[in-house]
Amino acid sequence: MSKVMMNHKVIDVSGLSPKQIRIIEEIIANFKLVGQQNHLSQDLKEKEGQEQSLEQLHQEFDWLVADIGAEPSINRSNIYGIE
């Protein structure tokens, strides 16, 4: 009896031709690939959300500085000594 392992599940492939077994293995590999891509998409969305939060924080800091009326204005070039 031939079997193919799939995430702790065993698929009985007895009676199938080698070509049919390869097709099943390709299908399983494609499902795994789609699962990995979905995970990467979710990671990318989380990173984009973090970047948006950081951008909002920068804006709020800029507004705070403007409200305080800091003289001279604070910007990255002043902070890091870039002229």
All heavy atoms as an XYZ file, in Angstrom:
665
protein
N       0.845     -1.166      0.000
C       0.000      0.000      0.000
C       0.894      1.233      0.000
O       1.722      1.408      0.872
C      -0.905     -0.020      1.239
C      -1.812      1.170      1.327
S      -3.229      0.902      2.410
C      -2.661      1.577      3.930
N       0.738      2.117     -0.980
C       1.505      3.357     -1.075
C       0.749      4.465     -0.370
O      -0.471      4.523     -0.399
C       1.720      3.745     -2.541
O       2.423      2.731     -3.201
N       1.534      5.369      0.246
C       0.909      6.480      0.959
C       1.715      7.749      0.723
O       2.907      7.704      0.499
C       0.858      6.190      2.462
C      -0.022      5.014      2.809
C      -0.066      4.786      4.276
C      -0.961      3.593      4.580
N      -1.103      3.350      6.007
N       1.045      8.875      0.794
C       1.666     10.191      0.701
C       1.342     10.920      1.995
O       0.192     10.958      2.416
C       1.119     10.994     -0.515
C       1.679     12.390     -0.527
C       1.424     10.262     -1.809
N       2.377     11.510      2.640
C       2.166     12.245      3.890
C       1.765     13.684      3.579
O       2.323     14.312      2.709
C       3.443     12.264      4.736
C       3.789     10.935      5.361
S       2.587     10.393      6.566
C       2.828     11.587      7.852
N       0.780     14.184      4.317
C       0.332     15.553      4.143
C       0.004     16.122      5.523
O      -1.077     15.891      6.044
C      -0.900     15.613      3.238
C      -1.348     17.016      2.901
S      -2.760     17.046      1.811
C      -4.088     16.888      2.981
N       0.965     16.848      6.111
C       0.752     17.463      7.429
C       0.083     16.510      8.409
O      -1.017     16.758      8.877
C      -0.063     18.754      7.315
C       0.730     19.885      6.717
O       1.947     19.820      6.657
N       0.049     20.914      6.272
N       0.721     15.426      8.702
C       0.250     14.433      9.655
C      -0.989     13.684      9.177
O      -1.624     12.995      9.947
C      -0.018     15.066     11.019
C       1.128     15.850     11.553
N       2.309     15.275     11.925
C       1.289     17.181     11.756
C       3.147     16.201     12.340
N       2.553     17.376     12.240
N      -1.355     13.854      7.939
C      -2.466     13.086      7.378
C      -1.892     12.182      6.300
O      -1.011     12.570      5.549
C      -3.524     14.005      6.762
C      -4.240     14.850      7.784
C      -5.322     15.669      7.151
C      -6.002     16.519      8.207
N      -7.077     17.327      7.651
N      -2.395     10.980      6.245
C      -1.912     10.015      5.276
C      -2.978      9.845      4.195
O      -4.154      9.664      4.490
C      -1.623      8.653      5.952
C      -1.179      7.633      4.934
C      -0.583      8.810      7.047
N      -2.530      9.961      2.956
C      -3.432      9.768      1.827
C      -3.080      8.427      1.186
O      -1.935      8.212      0.791
C      -3.282     10.895      0.787
C      -3.621     12.241      1.425
C      -4.179     10.639     -0.413
C      -3.312     13.418      0.541
N      -4.039      7.550      1.106
C      -3.815      6.244      0.494
C      -3.841      6.406     -1.022
O      -4.851      6.785     -1.601
C      -4.909      5.270      0.944
C      -4.705      3.867      0.404
O      -3.666      3.609     -0.246
O      -5.591      3.028      0.642
N      -2.698      6.137     -1.639
C      -2.596      6.279     -3.087
C      -2.399      4.928     -3.771
O      -2.032      4.875     -4.943
C      -1.455      7.254     -3.479
C      -1.773      8.654     -3.031
C      -0.124      6.787     -2.922
N      -2.690      3.853     -3.029
C      -2.545      2.532     -3.641
C      -3.546      2.407     -4.788
O      -4.664      2.899     -4.720
C      -2.758      1.414     -2.613
O      -3.993      1.560     -1.973
N      -3.114      1.820     -5.847
C      -3.956      1.651     -7.019
C      -3.832      2.799     -8.011
O      -4.403      2.736     -9.097
N      -3.106      3.863     -7.641
C      -2.906      4.983     -8.561
C      -1.608      4.792     -9.335
O      -0.660      4.187     -8.847
C      -2.858      6.320     -7.801
C      -4.110      6.709     -7.019
C      -3.894      8.035     -6.313
C      -5.317      6.791     -7.931
N      -1.576      5.332    -10.508
C      -0.363      5.250    -11.321
C       0.666      6.254    -10.785
O       0.312      7.208    -10.080
C      -0.697      5.584    -12.780
O      -1.002      6.960    -12.908
N       1.957      6.053    -11.124
C       2.978      7.016    -10.707
C       2.654      8.446    -11.170
O       2.906      9.409    -10.440
C       4.252      6.497    -11.369
C       4.029      5.027    -11.495
C       2.551      4.894    -11.774
N       2.073      8.572    -12.340
C       1.707      9.898    -12.843
C       0.641     10.529    -11.954
O       0.715     11.715    -11.615
C       1.208      9.795    -14.285
C       0.840     11.125    -14.899
C       0.370     10.982    -16.329
C      -0.013     12.340    -16.903
N      -0.467     12.253    -18.276
N      -0.366      9.751    -11.565
C      -1.422     10.267    -10.696
C      -0.869     10.656     -9.323
O      -1.277     11.663     -8.746
C      -2.539      9.228    -10.544
C      -3.333      9.006    -11.811
C      -4.263      7.813    -11.719
O      -3.912      6.780    -11.131
N      -5.449      7.943    -12.309
N       0.072      9.868     -8.823
C       0.707     10.169     -7.536
C       1.472     11.486     -7.635
O       1.400     12.334     -6.745
C       1.617      9.017     -7.074
C       0.762      7.775     -6.758
C       2.447      9.428     -5.865
C       1.550      6.519     -6.481
N       2.213     11.686     -8.740
C       2.946     12.944     -8.934
C       1.989     14.129     -8.979
O       2.271     15.191     -8.433
C       3.784     12.890    -10.209
C       5.093     12.144    -10.061
C       6.018     12.390    -11.244
N       5.423     12.116    -12.544
C       5.388     10.915    -13.129
N       5.943      9.875    -12.538
N       4.824     10.758    -14.313
N       0.844     13.948     -9.626
C      -0.157     15.025     -9.703
C      -0.648     15.379     -8.302
O      -0.759     16.560     -7.951
C      -1.325     14.630    -10.632
C      -0.839     14.577    -12.085
C      -2.494     15.594    -10.483
C      -1.848     13.986    -13.051
N      -0.927     14.368     -7.494
C      -1.377     14.605     -6.120
C      -0.290     15.337     -5.337
O      -0.575     16.293     -4.601
C      -1.770     13.288     -5.429
C      -3.047     12.734     -6.063
C      -1.950     13.485     -3.928
C      -3.438     11.360     -5.594
N       0.960     14.908     -5.495
C       2.067     15.570     -4.799
C       2.205     17.026     -5.240
O       2.467     17.913     -4.421
C       3.372     14.807     -5.038
C       3.414     13.474     -4.340
C       4.625     12.622     -4.702
O       5.200     12.831     -5.792
O       4.991     11.761     -3.880
N       2.006     17.293     -6.520
C       2.058     18.675     -7.023
C       0.926     19.515     -6.432
O       1.128     20.675     -6.080
C       1.987     18.694     -8.549
C       3.257     18.219     -9.228
C       3.129     18.196    -10.749
O       2.234     18.869    -11.292
O       3.940     17.488    -11.375
N      -0.251     18.940     -6.342
C      -1.393     19.652     -5.758
C      -1.097     20.014     -4.306
O      -1.326     21.143     -3.867
C      -2.684     18.819     -5.882
C      -3.105     18.721     -7.348
C      -3.804     19.405     -5.025
C      -4.214     17.722     -7.607
N      -0.568     19.056     -3.559
C      -0.223     19.300     -2.154
C       0.835     20.394     -2.054
O       0.729     21.309     -1.226
C       0.256     17.999     -1.474
C      -0.916     17.014     -1.364
C       0.855     18.289     -0.106
C      -0.521     15.611     -0.961
N       1.855     20.323     -2.910
C       2.906     21.345     -2.908
C       2.329     22.722     -3.217
O       2.713     23.724     -2.602
C       4.000     20.976     -3.901
N       1.386     22.784     -4.163
C       0.758     24.070     -4.498
C      -0.080     24.606     -3.341
O      -0.085     25.814     -3.092
C      -0.092     23.942     -5.765
C       0.746     23.873     -7.020
O       1.817     24.465     -7.089
N       0.266     23.145     -8.018
N      -0.797     23.730     -2.651
C      -1.550     24.173     -1.478
C      -0.613     24.751     -0.421
O      -0.899     25.780      0.189
C      -2.365     23.023     -0.870
C      -3.660     22.743     -1.574
C      -4.042     21.435     -1.842
C      -4.503     23.772     -1.957
C      -5.247     21.172     -2.483
C      -5.710     23.517     -2.595
C      -6.080     22.211     -2.858
N       0.512     24.082     -0.196
C       1.485     24.578      0.778
C       2.035     25.933      0.348
O       2.202     26.833      1.165
C       2.630     23.584      0.959
C       2.225     22.340      1.712
C       3.392     21.393      1.859
C       2.996     20.142      2.603
N       4.121     19.202      2.740
N       2.307     26.088     -0.944
C       2.832     27.351     -1.469
C       1.817     28.480     -1.271
O       2.176     29.583     -0.847
C       3.189     27.207     -2.942
C       3.797     28.430     -3.628
C       5.104     28.817     -2.963
C       4.018     28.144     -5.101
N       0.557     28.219     -1.554
C      -0.491     29.227     -1.365
C      -0.581     29.606      0.111
O      -0.713     30.785      0.454
C      -1.851     28.719     -1.890
C      -2.992     29.613     -1.440
C      -1.824     28.622     -3.403
N      -0.474     28.632      0.986
C      -0.503     28.911      2.428
C       0.648     29.809      2.840
O       0.477     30.735      3.634
N       1.841     29.562      2.302
C       3.000     30.402      2.617
C       2.786     31.812      2.079
O       3.124     32.797      2.731
C       4.268     29.801      2.020
C       4.712     28.529      2.695
C       5.860     27.857      1.951
O       6.188     28.231      0.832
N       6.464     26.869      2.587
N       2.237     31.936      0.869
C       2.007     33.256      0.285
C       0.980     34.037      1.096
O       1.125     35.243      1.295
C       1.544     33.120     -1.168
C       2.641     32.665     -2.108
C       2.133     32.364     -3.505
O       0.937     32.208     -3.725
N       3.046     32.275     -4.456
N      -0.049     33.358      1.579
C      -1.050     34.022      2.412
C      -0.419     34.535      3.699
O      -0.734     35.620      4.173
C      -2.212     33.092      2.728
C      -3.102     32.841      1.536
O      -3.086     33.593      0.573
N      -3.873     31.776      1.584
N       0.495     33.739      4.270
C       1.188     34.143      5.489
C       2.057     35.364      5.208
O       2.086     36.303      5.996
C       2.030     32.982      6.025
C       2.711     33.281      7.312
N       2.017     33.449      8.487
C       4.010     33.469      7.606
C       2.875     33.727      9.449
N       4.086     33.735      8.941
N       2.757     35.382      4.064
C       3.584     36.520      3.697
C       2.732     37.762      3.466
O       3.115     38.866      3.857
C       4.416     36.208      2.449
C       5.517     35.167      2.613
C       6.172     34.865      1.262
C       6.566     35.636      3.607
N       1.564     37.593      2.857
C       0.659     38.721      2.634
C       0.214     39.318      3.963
O       0.136     40.533      4.119
C      -0.561     38.287      1.834
O      -0.194     37.893      0.535
N      -0.071     38.460      4.918
C      -0.493     38.930      6.236
C       0.650     39.682      6.910
O       0.433     40.737      7.505
C      -0.942     37.746      7.095
C      -1.542     38.148      8.416
C      -2.044     36.943      9.183
O      -1.655     35.809      8.927
N      -2.918     37.184     10.144
N       1.881     39.166      6.809
C       3.045     39.848      7.374
C       3.225     41.213      6.735
O       3.542     42.197      7.412
C       4.322     39.016      7.196
C       4.355     37.787      8.090
O       3.535     37.703      9.032
O       5.207     36.906      7.838
N       3.033     41.292      5.414
C       3.182     42.557      4.700
C       2.132     43.563      5.164
O       2.438     44.739      5.383
C       3.073     42.327      3.192
C       3.254     43.550      2.300
C       4.632     44.176      2.509
C       3.076     43.180      0.844
N       0.899     43.111      5.360
C      -0.158     44.000      5.842
C       0.168     44.526      7.232
O      -0.051     45.695      7.533
C      -1.502     43.268      5.862
C      -2.097     43.033      4.490
C      -3.400     42.289      4.570
C      -3.908     41.942      3.183
N      -5.137     41.144      3.235
N       0.706     43.661      8.103
C       1.082     44.100      9.447
C       2.185     45.137      9.383
O       2.151     46.137     10.101
C       1.525     42.901     10.287
C       0.386     41.990     10.700
C       0.853     40.769     11.449
O       2.024     40.722     11.891
O       0.051     39.839     11.595
N       3.167     44.912      8.503
C       4.266     45.865      8.368
C       3.749     47.203      7.844
O       4.164     48.260      8.326
C       5.338     45.319      7.433
C       6.535     46.221      7.322
C       7.622     45.656      6.449
C       8.776     46.639      6.394
N       9.804     46.238      5.508
N       2.856     47.180      6.870
C       2.279     48.418      6.344
C       1.529     49.158      7.441
O       1.606     50.378      7.545
C       1.355     48.121      5.164
C       2.074     47.713      3.905
C       1.132     47.263      2.793
O      -0.081     47.116      3.043
O       1.618     47.058      1.676
N       0.812     48.425      8.285
C       0.099     49.044      9.407
C       1.061     49.697     10.380
O       0.807     50.798     10.883
N       2.185     49.043     10.654
C       3.190     49.616     11.544
C       3.798     50.872     10.937
O       4.018     51.864     11.638
C       4.290     48.592     11.830
C       3.837     47.432     12.685
C       4.878     46.333     12.791
O       5.872     46.337     12.079
N       4.648     45.385     13.680
N       4.055     50.847      9.628
C       4.614     52.021      8.963
C       3.636     53.184      8.997
O       4.035     54.329      9.203
C       5.009     51.688      7.520
C       6.233     50.808      7.422
C       6.567     50.381      6.000
O       5.801     50.701      5.068
O       7.598     49.714      5.824
N       2.346     52.904      8.816
C       1.338     53.963      8.892
C       1.277     54.546     10.301
O       1.149     55.760     10.481
C      -0.031     53.426      8.467
C      -0.149     53.166      6.985
C      -1.482     52.532      6.611
O      -2.242     52.103      7.460
N      -1.752     52.465      5.316
N       1.379     53.678     11.309
C       1.373     54.156     12.687
C       2.587     55.041     12.949
O       2.474     56.079     13.616
C       1.384     52.980     13.666
O       0.202     52.236     13.564
N       3.730     54.642     12.443
C       4.942     55.433     12.618
C       4.815     56.781     11.915
O       5.184     57.824     12.472
C       6.159     54.670     12.091
C       7.516     55.343     12.278
C       7.792     55.599     13.758
C       8.615     54.487     11.675
N       4.252     56.778     10.716
C       4.052     58.022      9.980
C       3.096     58.939     10.745
O       3.323     60.148     10.845
C       3.502     57.728      8.588
C       3.387     58.958      7.712
C       2.942     58.622      6.296
O       3.337     57.566      5.782
O       2.187     59.432      5.735
N       2.050     58.383     11.313
C       1.103     59.180     12.099
C       1.792     59.752     13.328
O       1.573     60.912     13.689
C      -0.096     58.329     12.508
C      -1.140     59.116     13.283
C      -2.337     58.282     13.661
O      -2.422     57.104     13.322
N      -3.267     58.858     14.384
N       2.642     58.968     13.958
C       3.384     59.446     15.120
C       4.288     60.616     14.744
O       4.364     61.617     15.477
C       4.207     58.298     15.725
C       4.956     58.598     17.006
C       3.985     58.987     18.112
C       5.773     57.394     17.418
N       4.938     60.525     13.590
C       5.779     61.628     13.109
C       4.936     62.880     12.898
O       5.349     63.986     13.261
C       6.488     61.254     11.804
C       7.701     60.402     11.996
N       8.891     60.898     12.453
C       7.902     59.081     11.790
C       9.781     59.923     12.523
N       9.201     58.804     12.124
N       3.748     62.737     12.313
C       2.868     63.882     12.086
C       2.451     64.518     13.403
O       2.462     65.739     13.553
C       1.626     63.462     11.300
C       1.875     63.192      9.846
C       0.611     62.720      9.133
O      -0.382     62.370      9.761
N       0.654     62.706      7.805
N       2.083     63.674     14.358
C       1.666     64.193     15.653
C       2.811     64.921     16.338
O       2.606     65.958     16.981
C       1.123     63.061     16.525
C      -0.208     62.528     16.037
C      -0.692     61.326     16.825
O      -0.088     60.991     17.863
O      -1.695     60.723     16.395
N       4.025     64.411     16.209
C       5.189     65.079     16.775
C       5.394     66.431     16.107
O       5.652     67.435     16.782
C       6.440     64.208     16.609
C       7.683     64.851     17.140
C       7.929     64.902     18.500
C       8.607     65.409     16.274
C       9.075     65.500     18.991
C       9.756     66.016     16.756
C       9.997     66.056     18.115
N       5.266     66.459     14.770
C       5.396     67.722     14.039
C       4.354     68.732     14.504
O       4.651     69.916     14.671
C       5.274     67.496     12.531
C       6.466     66.746     11.947
O       7.519     66.682     12.619
O       6.333     66.226     10.819
N       3.105     68.265     14.724
C       2.051     69.166     15.192
C       2.378     69.693     16.591
O       2.168     70.864     16.891
C       0.702     68.467     15.207
C       0.194     68.097     13.845
C       0.492     68.716     12.661
C      -0.689     67.034     13.527
N      -0.168     68.084     11.625
C      -0.901     67.055     12.118
C      -1.337     66.057     14.274
C      -1.715     66.151     11.471
C      -2.155     65.148     13.624
C      -2.342     65.204     12.241
N       2.883     68.813     17.438
C       3.238     69.215     18.795
C       4.322     70.288     18.766
O       4.219     71.305     19.454
C       3.706     68.004     19.601
C       4.183     68.281     21.024
C       3.031     68.852     21.864
C       4.724     67.025     21.655
N       5.338     70.063     17.943
C       6.421     71.039     17.823
C       5.865     72.360     17.300
O       6.219     73.437     17.784
C       7.553     70.501     16.913
C       8.549     71.595     16.583
C       8.241     69.323     17.580
N       4.975     72.291     16.326
C       4.380     73.515     15.782
C       3.546     74.234     16.843
O       3.579     75.464     16.935
C       3.523     73.179     14.567
N       2.803     73.468     17.659
C       2.000     74.074     18.722
C       2.875     74.747     19.766
O       2.538     75.807     20.289
C       1.117     73.016     19.405
C      -0.059     72.575     18.548
O      -0.359     73.280     17.562
O      -0.665     71.537     18.870
N       3.996     74.138     20.082
C       4.916     74.699     21.070
C       5.583     75.951     20.509
O       5.906     76.877     21.233
C       5.978     73.659     21.484
C       5.302     72.508     22.232
C       7.061     74.281     22.329
C       6.224     71.344     22.513
N       5.782     75.947     19.195
C       6.440     77.080     18.550
C       7.937     77.057     18.771
O       8.547     78.085     19.054
N       8.523     75.889     18.675
C       9.964     75.749     18.895
C      10.737     76.588     17.898
O      10.429     76.620     16.719
C      10.367     74.284     18.780
N      11.739     77.296     18.396
C      12.617     78.120     17.546
C      14.035     77.660     17.767
O      14.466     77.588     18.911
C      12.495     79.591     17.920
C      11.181     80.202     17.557
C      10.980     80.431     16.061
O      11.990     80.559     15.349
O       9.834     80.463     15.622
N      14.830     77.375     16.831
C      14.471     77.186     15.444
C      13.690     75.887     15.280
O      13.654     75.082     16.198
C      15.821     77.107     14.729
C      16.750     76.538     15.742
C      16.260     77.079     17.079
N      13.104     75.714     14.134
C      12.286     74.529     13.915
C      13.123     73.266     14.050
O      14.308     73.246     13.721
C      11.626     74.581     12.539
O      12.613     74.561     11.534
N      12.491     72.224     14.572
C      13.175     70.944     14.764
C      12.889     70.078     13.543
O      11.743     69.882     13.167
C      12.667     70.232     16.029
C      12.957     71.086     17.263
C      13.297     68.859     16.166
C      12.341     70.529     18.539
N      13.939     69.593     12.919
C      13.781     68.631     11.832
C      14.952     67.667     11.877
O      15.873     67.837     12.677
C      13.646     69.321     10.465
C      14.812     70.245     10.171
O      15.955     69.901     10.466
N      14.536     71.402      9.608
N      14.922     66.668     11.074
C      15.956     65.633     11.123
C      17.347     66.188     10.888
O      18.304     65.779     11.523
C      15.647     64.537     10.106
C      14.489     63.682     10.515
C      14.287     62.545      9.556
N      13.137     61.758      9.990
C      12.447     60.963      9.223
N      12.768     60.834      7.965
N      11.433     60.283      9.697
N      17.474     67.123      9.963
C      18.802     67.640      9.673
C      19.376     68.363     10.885
O      20.577     68.280     11.162
C      18.788     68.560      8.453
O      17.951     69.670      8.683
N      18.530     69.064     11.658
C      19.010     69.724     12.874
C      19.390     68.693     13.940
O      20.373     68.861     14.652
C      17.941     70.660     13.442
C      17.711     71.871     12.577
O      18.488     72.163     11.685
N      16.626     72.576     12.838
N      18.578     67.672     14.061
C      18.818     66.672     15.098
C      20.112     65.911     14.818
O      20.918     65.674     15.720
C      17.630     65.679     15.194
C      16.385     66.409     15.697
C      17.964     64.502     16.092
C      15.116     65.575     15.622
N      20.337     65.515     13.599
C      21.489     64.689     13.267
C      22.688     65.502     12.795
O      23.708     64.935     12.393
C      21.107     63.653     12.199
C      20.048     62.686     12.678
C      18.777     62.669     12.118
C      20.319     61.787     13.711
C      17.806     61.793     12.571
C      19.354     60.917     14.171
C      18.109     60.922     13.599
O      17.147     60.056     14.050
N      22.596     66.817     12.810
C      23.717     67.661     12.421
C      24.023     67.649     10.942
O      25.166     67.836     10.532
N      23.021     67.417     10.139
C      23.188     67.397      8.681
C      22.872     68.790      8.159
O      21.837     69.361      8.482
C      22.257     66.369      8.019
C      22.526     64.986      8.577
C      22.412     66.402      6.504
C      21.489     63.953      8.169
N      23.753     69.342      7.389
C      23.512     70.704      6.880
C      23.217     70.657      5.406
O      23.655     69.903      4.669
C      24.742     71.566      7.134
C      25.128     71.549      8.596
C      24.750     72.814      9.337
O      24.426     73.812      8.701
O      24.779     72.754     10.558
